[in-house]
Amino acid sequence: MTGAFTVVEPVMGTVASITVVGERTDRVERAIAACVARLRDDERVFSTYRDDSDVSRLRDEGLELGEVDARVAEVAARCRDLRERSGGRFDAHWRGWFDPTGFVKGWSTDAATRAFDGLLADGAIGAVGVNVGGDMRLRTAATSDHVWRIGIAHPTHEGELLATVEVVNGAVATSGTSERGAHLVDPRTGAHLPGPVSATAVADDLTTADAWATVAAVAGIRDLEWMPVAPVASGIVWEHGRTRRFAGRVEVSAFRDAVIG
């Protein structure tokens, strides 16, 4: 199998880049269309910027979970579990109403990539990577030797890499203040993180990687109490020029002043 191509579509206030290793057939095009359609439909349900979304109607009209799309109840349950497991470092209700923004993108991307299940199962494509706003779900067919090599951008040195990771089947997500400024909030205090801080998590799925990258960024470099319960394969936390790396639930390098490159 030779060749690869990328399709870019606007979704969720950002862009989705879908990279397929294989030929651009009608069957592949249908899978891409289904992937994008799922992302956009989840946006319709979960966007806090749309007055007509199910999440906004929960907030503004006082509806119950049973009165809106069933996906909302599923995500709400996952968010409650994450709040408990993270010790409150993630809390979709910190504003006083349900806002799953820090969770739903990864969850939606995982669901959307299932559009490629059949193509991967029968080897019609070698691999597919779906990148939504810099967070990636990466999949490779059992018949392929393709390996995804992902560079993690340095939070403050434009054009430089903080680290690289190799993934066959899994996900990579980064959360921090470098791209959008001080938008992250510690739900326990309601205070914005001053930064600069960045955390990357590698996991089996993007739901996990995205959520726990947010937890790690909120925790910062000195707080690793969340690590024993985090279902991640590896990661790196960077803050004010210092880094900590971990593999599984074990720290493999203490924070240091020199930046990993």
Order of alpha helices (4+ residues) and beta strands (2+ residues): beta-beta-alpha-alpha-alpha-alpha-alpha-beta-beta-beta-beta-beta-beta-beta-beta-alpha-beta-beta-beta
